[in-house]
Amino acid sequence: MDALDAGASSLLRQPKAVWATAGASVVAFMGIGLVDPILPSIAQGLDATAGQVSLLFTSYFLITAFAMLVTGWVSSRIGGRRTLLLGLAFVVVFAGLAGTSGSVAELVGFRAGWGLGNALFVSTALAVIVGAAAGGSAAAILLYESALGLGMACGPLLGALLGDASWRYPFFGTAFLMAVGFLCIAVFLKEQPRPAAKTSLLDPLKALGHGGLASAAASAFFYNYTFFTVLAFTPFVLDMTPYKSGAVFFAWGVLLAVFSVIVAPRLQARFGSLKVLGGSLVLLAADVLVLGYGSHTTAVVCTILSGAFIGVNNTVYTELALGVSDAPRPVASAGYNFVRWFAAAAAPYFAPRIEEWTDLHIPFVVAAVTALVGAAVVVVRRNALTHEAEELESKHATEDGVAVFVN
């Protein structure tokens, strides 16, 4: 808690380069939930099914997963600043093209290009913020997590405000905001020192040979399936106007941010990371199950409430994956994210199809089961998840390269 308090006290005293990168990070994370409130509108506008529109998430995160093996290789060769600018340029181009789509197939393809750009950006942003920040890594990480939470909260709100006029406008709006971020980083951010050793494409996969990191990634894989069932499938279940859906997911994002940045560290300090994670996963499973079988009002409440459990889980998973192995943080991050983002790609694809094969309730039953499987992995592999964590904590605290986790 001392590190957290120290980070909070230094949070506002940051150079312009840090604020520029953090601001662009907010917009980058907005892009994840941007399409939530307008999914039904997109389906109607392009005469597509819920399953087809859900591919907007699947293509985005499938590309993101594979890109995690490439981002470290790129940034260790061209530097953090150029990697950020390259990622932003991809997002500007593909988000703008997404707004011009004439079919769901075109939109899915452009969304995949957007995912590549976002992966390049977010996989480098925290390392750049830490390198340029004043007040040490604690303040930098707190600022980054705040940007993440703000982006996840504001994405659905922006999508609702612009999407009420046309489903195309949120994509154009994102392209414009990312272009502003590109200019700010180009002006205010100087090139950061490159890592002493270049990262190979196979390093992240080799890092998964460590039992603790593999266990964290496996548990996070099942958890992410639950997470993205809520994020990508629930809008079709709620069947609300863009404004109302945006308000629901804005409240969801606010809880996610508060519990990620403020509540989770305090729970960890009192009960320990594994107990907090296991308990939160069980509560998330119960919440999702009630969401699937409750009334419309109950579904709205449970959707919002899930943000609290997701916020706690994101924070604890991040710390576990960073501290459990002896791999450099960027390498451990890439391997971990490579595994877990496959579930983020799978859930939006399978949830609507499970509904077609069965009924509306079963996708949430599956999501509840995957959350419980994630908790079971934590319990069964608890020794591997805590092994060497204390010894490695001091080592990681002195590393120059800091990994990023797209929560």
C-alpha positions in Angstrom: 0.0 0.0 0.0 2.9 2.3 0.6 3.9 2.1 -3.1 0.3 2.7 -4.1 0.1 5.8 -1.9 3.4 7.1 -3.2 2.3 6.6 -6.7 -1.0 8.4 -6.1 0.9 11.4 -4.6 3.0 11.7 -7.7 0.2 11.0 -10.2 -0.5 14.6 -11.3 3.2 15.8 -11.5 4.1 14.3 -14.8 5.8 15.6 -18.0 3.8 16.4 -21.1 5.1 13.3 -22.8 3.5 11.1 -20.1 0.2 12.9 -20.4 0.3 12.6 -24.1 0.9 8.9 -24.0 -1.7 8.4 -21.2 -4.3 10.4 -23.2 -3.7 8.3 -26.3 -4.0 5.2 -24.1 -7.5 6.3 -23.0 -8.6 6.5 -26.6 -7.0 3.1 -27.4 -8.9 1.4 -24.6 -12.1 3.2 -25.6 -11.8 1.3 -28.9 -12.4 -2.0 -27.1 -15.9 -1.2 -25.9 -16.7 1.4 -28.5 -18.9 -0.9 -30.5 -20.9 -2.3 -27.6 -23.9 0.1 -27.7 -24.1 0.0 -31.5 -23.8 -3.7 -32.1 -27.6 -4.0 -32.8 -27.5 -0.8 -34.9 -24.6 -2.3 -37.0 -26.5 -5.5 -37.4 -29.5 -3.6 -38.6 -27.6 -1.2 -40.8 -25.6 -3.9 -42.6 -28.4 -6.5 -42.6 -26.3 -8.9 -40.5 -26.9 -11.4 -37.7 -25.7 -11.1 -34.2 -23.2 -13.9 -34.9 -21.8 -12.0 -37.9 -21.5 -8.7 -36.0 -19.8 -10.5 -33.1 -16.9 -11.1 -35.4 -16.0 -7.5 -34.9 -14.6 -8.6 -31.5 -13.3 -12.0 -32.8 -11.2 -10.5 -35.6 -9.9 -7.7 -33.4 -8.7 -9.9 -30.6 -7.5 -12.8 -32.8 -5.1 -10.4 -34.5 -4.2 -8.8 -31.1 -3.3 -12.3 -29.8 -0.9 -13.1 -32.6 0.4 -9.5 -32.6 1.6 -10.0 -29.0 4.4 -12.2 -30.4 5.5 -9.5 -32.7 5.2 -6.3 -30.7 8.3 -6.9 -28.5 10.3 -7.8 -31.6 9.3 -4.6 -33.2 9.7 -2.2 -30.3 13.1 -3.7 -29.4 14.3 -2.8 -32.9 12.7 0.5 -33.8 12.2 1.9 -30.3 9.1 2.7 -28.1 8.2 6.1 -29.7 8.2 4.8 -33.3 6.2 1.7 -32.2 3.6 3.9 -30.6 3.3 6.1 -33.7 3.1 3.1 -36.0 0.3 1.6 -33.9 -1.6 4.9 -33.8 -1.2 5.3 -37.6 -2.7 1.8 -38.1 -5.7 2.7 -35.8 -6.3 6.0 -37.6 -6.4 4.4 -41.0 -8.4 1.3 -40.1 -10.9 3.0 -37.8 -11.6 5.5 -40.5 -12.0 2.7 -43.1 -14.3 0.9 -40.7 -16.7 3.8 -40.9 -16.9 3.5 -44.7 -17.7 -0.2 -44.7 -20.5 -1.4 -47.0 -20.7 -4.9 -45.6 -20.1 -6.7 -42.4 -17.2 -8.6 -44.0 -15.4 -5.3 -44.8 -16.1 -4.0 -41.3 -14.7 -7.2 -39.7 -11.6 -7.0 -41.9 -10.9 -3.3 -41.0 -11.5 -4.1 -37.4 -8.7 -6.7 -37.6 -6.3 -4.1 -38.9 -7.4 -1.8 -36.1 -6.6 -4.7 -33.7 -3.0 -4.9 -35.0 -2.5 -1.1 -34.5 -4.0 -1.3 -31.0 -1.7 -4.2 -30.1 1.4 -2.3 -31.2 0.3 0.7 -29.2 -0.9 -0.8 -25.9 1.9 -3.3 -25.7 4.4 -0.4 -25.6 2.5 2.4 -23.9 3.1 1.4 -20.2 6.9 0.9 -20.8 7.0 4.3 -22.4 5.0 5.9 -19.5 7.3 4.3 -16.9 10.4 5.4 -18.8 9.2 9.1 -19.0 7.3 9.4 -15.7 8.3 11.3 -12.6 7.8 9.7 -9.2 8.8 6.2 -10.0 7.0 3.2 -11.6 4.3 3.2 -8.9 2.9 6.5 -10.1 3.3 5.6 -13.8 1.5 2.3 -13.4 -1.3 4.0 -11.4 -1.7 6.6 -14.1 -1.8 3.9 -16.8 -4.4 1.8 -15.0 -6.5 5.0 -14.5 -6.2 5.6 -18.3 -7.3 2.0 -18.9 -10.3 2.3 -16.7 -11.3 5.7 -18.1 -11.1 4.3 -21.6 -13.1 1.2 -20.9 -15.8 3.4 -19.2 -15.9 6.1 -21.9 -15.8 3.8 -24.9 -19.4 2.7 -24.7 -20.5 6.2 -23.9 -18.8 7.7 -27.0 -20.2 4.8 -29.0 -23.7 5.7 -27.8 -23.4 9.4 -28.3 -22.1 9.2 -31.8 -23.8 6.0 -32.7 -27.3 7.4 -32.0 -27.0 9.4 -35.2 -25.2 6.7 -37.3 -23.3 3.5 -36.4 -20.5 4.9 -38.7 -19.8 8.0 -36.6 -18.0 6.2 -33.6 -15.4 4.8 -36.0 -14.8 8.2 -37.5 -14.6 9.8 -34.0 -12.0 7.2 -32.9 -9.9 7.9 -36.0 -10.0 11.6 -35.3 -9.1 11.2 -31.6 -6.2 8.8 -32.4 -4.9 11.3 -35.0 -4.8 13.9 -32.2 -3.0 11.4 -30.0 -0.5 10.7 -32.8 0.3 14.5 -33.1 0.7 14.8 -29.3 3.1 11.9 -29.0 5.0 13.1 -32.1 5.4 16.5 -30.5 5.9 15.8 -26.8 7.5 12.4 -26.6 11.2 11.9 -27.2 12.6 8.5 -28.2 13.1 6.2 -25.2 16.3 4.1 -24.7 16.0 0.8 -26.5 16.4 -2.5 -24.5 20.0 -3.8 -24.3 18.9 -7.2 -25.8 16.5 -7.6 -28.8 13.5 -9.7 -28.3 13.0 -12.7 -30.6 9.6 -13.9 -31.9 9.9 -17.1 -29.9 10.8 -15.6 -26.5 7.2 -15.2 -25.4 6.4 -18.8 -26.2 9.5 -20.0 -24.4 8.5 -17.9 -21.3 5.3 -20.0 -21.1 7.5 -23.0 -20.2 7.5 -21.6 -16.6 4.8 -23.4 -14.7 3.6 -20.3 -12.8 3.3 -18.1 -15.9 1.6 -20.9 -17.8 -0.9 -21.4 -14.9 -1.7 -17.7 -14.8 -2.2 -17.6 -18.5 -4.5 -20.7 -18.5 -6.6 -19.3 -15.7 -6.9 -16.0 -17.4 -7.9 -17.7 -20.7 -11.0 -19.2 -19.0 -11.7 -15.9 -17.2 -11.4 -13.9 -20.4 -14.1 -16.1 -22.0 -16.5 -15.0 -19.3 -15.3 -11.3 -19.5 -16.0 -11.1 -23.2 -19.2 -13.0 -23.1 -20.4 -10.1 -21.0 -18.9 -7.4 -23.1 -19.8 -8.7 -26.6 -22.9 -10.8 -26.2 -24.9 -9.0 -23.4 -25.8 -5.9 -25.7 -27.9 -8.2 -27.8 -29.6 -9.6 -24.7 -30.3 -6.2 -23.2 -31.7 -5.0 -26.6 -31.6 -1.3 -25.6 -31.2 1.9 -27.5 -27.6 3.1 -28.0 -28.0 5.7 -25.3 -29.3 3.3 -22.7 -26.8 0.6 -23.6 -24.0 3.1 -23.5 -25.2 4.3 -20.0 -25.2 0.7 -18.8 -21.7 0.0 -20.0 -20.4 3.4 -18.8 -21.5 2.4 -15.3 -19.9 -1.0 -15.8 -16.7 0.7 -16.8 -16.7 3.1 -13.9 -17.0 0.1 -11.5 -14.2 -1.6 -13.4 -11.9 1.4 -13.0 -12.7 1.9 -9.3 -12.3 -1.7 -8.3 -9.1 -2.1 -10.5 -7.2 0.9 -9.2 -8.6 1.4 -5.7 -10.4 -1.6 -4.3 -8.3 -4.6 -5.6 -4.9 -3.5 -4.1 -6.6 -3.1 -0.7 -8.3 -6.5 -0.9 -4.9 -8.0 -1.9 -3.2 -6.4 1.1 -5.7 -7.8 3.5 -6.5 -11.3 2.1 -3.8 -12.1 -0.4 -3.9 -12.2 -4.2 -5.0 -15.8 -4.7 -7.8 -15.7 -2.2 -9.1 -12.4 -3.7 -8.8 -13.8 -7.3 -10.5 -17.1 -6.5 -13.3 -15.4 -4.6 -13.8 -12.8 -7.3 -14.0 -15.4 -10.0 -16.7 -17.4 -8.1 -18.7 -14.2 -7.5 -18.4 -13.3 -11.2 -19.7 -16.8 -12.1 -22.7 -16.3 -9.9 -23.3 -12.8 -11.3 -23.2 -14.0 -14.9 -25.6 -16.9 -14.1 -28.1 -14.6 -12.6 -27.7 -12.2 -15.5 -28.7 -15.0 -17.9 -31.7 -16.2 -16.0 -33.0 -13.0 -14.4 -35.5 -10.3 -15.6 -34.4 -7.5 -17.9 -33.8 -5.2 -14.9 -31.8 -7.9 -13.2 -29.7 -8.4 -16.3 -28.9 -4.6 -16.4 -27.9 -4.6 -12.7 -25.8 -7.8 -13.1 -24.1 -6.4 -16.2 -23.1 -3.3 -14.3 -22.1 -5.3 -11.2 -19.8 -7.5 -13.2 -17.5 -4.5 -13.8 -16.5 -4.7 -10.1 -15.4 -8.3 -10.3 -13.7 -7.8 -13.7 -11.8 -4.9 -12.3 -10.5 -6.9 -9.4 -9.6 -9.8 -11.6 -7.7 -7.7 -14.1 -5.5 -6.2 -11.5 -4.7 -9.4 -9.7 -4.0 -11.3 -12.9 -1.6 -8.6 -14.1 0.4 -8.7 -10.9 0.5 -12.5 -10.8 1.7 -12.8 -14.4 4.4 -10.1 -13.9 5.8 -11.5 -10.7 5.5 -15.3 -11.0 8.3 -16.0 -13.5 11.9 -14.9 -14.1 11.3 -13.8 -17.7 11.7 -10.1 -18.5 8.4 -8.3 -18.0 7.8 -7.5 -21.7 8.5 -11.2 -22.6 6.2 -12.5 -19.9 3.5 -10.1 -20.8 3.6 -11.1 -24.5 3.4 -14.8 -23.7 0.6 -14.3 -21.1 -1.5 -12.1 -23.5 -0.9 -14.4 -26.4 -2.8 -17.2 -24.5 -5.6 -15.1 -22.9 -6.6 -13.1 -25.9 -7.6 -16.2 -27.8 -10.5 -16.5 -25.3 -11.4 -12.9 -26.0 -11.6 -13.8 -29.7 -13.6 -17.1 -29.0 -16.3 -15.8 -26.7 -17.9 -13.3 -29.1 -17.9 -16.0 -31.8 -19.3 -18.9 -29.8 -21.8 -17.1 -27.5 -24.3 -16.2 -30.2 -23.9 -19.6 -31.8 -24.5 -21.4 -28.6 -27.7 -19.4 -28.3 -28.7 -20.5 -31.8 -28.1 -24.1 -30.9 -29.8 -24.0 -27.5 -31.5 -20.9 -26.0 -30.7 -17.5 -24.6 -29.6 -18.8 -21.2 -27.0 -21.3 -22.1 -24.2 -18.9 -23.2 -24.3 -17.4 -19.7 -24.2 -20.9 -18.2 -21.0 -21.6 -20.2 -19.6 -18.3 -19.2 -20.2 -19.1 -15.5 -18.6 -22.5 -15.9 -15.4 -21.0 -17.5 -15.1 -18.5 -14.6 -15.3 -21.4 -12.2 -12.7 -23.3 -14.2 -10.4 -20.2 -14.0 -10.9 -20.3 -10.2 -10.2 -24.0 -10.1 -6.9 -23.5 -11.9 -5.9 -20.9 -9.3 -6.7 -23.3 -6.5 -5.0 -26.4 -8.0 -1.9 -24.4 -9.2 -1.6 -22.1 -6.2 1.9 -23.3 -5.4 3.2 -22.6 -8.9 1.5 -19.2 -8.9 3.3 -18.1 -5.7 6.6 -19.8 -6.3 9.6 -17.4 -6.3 7.2 -14.4 -6.3 8.8 -12.6 -3.4 12.4 -13.2 -4.7 11.4 -11.9 -8.1 9.6 -8.9 -6.9 12.8 -6.9 -6.1 14.3 -8.0 -9.5 11.3 -6.8 -11.5 11.2 -3.5 -9.6 14.6 -2.6 -11.0 14.0 -3.7 -14.6 13.9 -1.0 -17.3 11.4 -2.8 -19.5 7.9 -3.0 -18.0 5.2 -5.1 -19.7 1.7 -4.0 -20.5 -1.5 -6.0 -20.0 -4.6 -5.1 -22.0 -7.1 -5.6 -19.2 
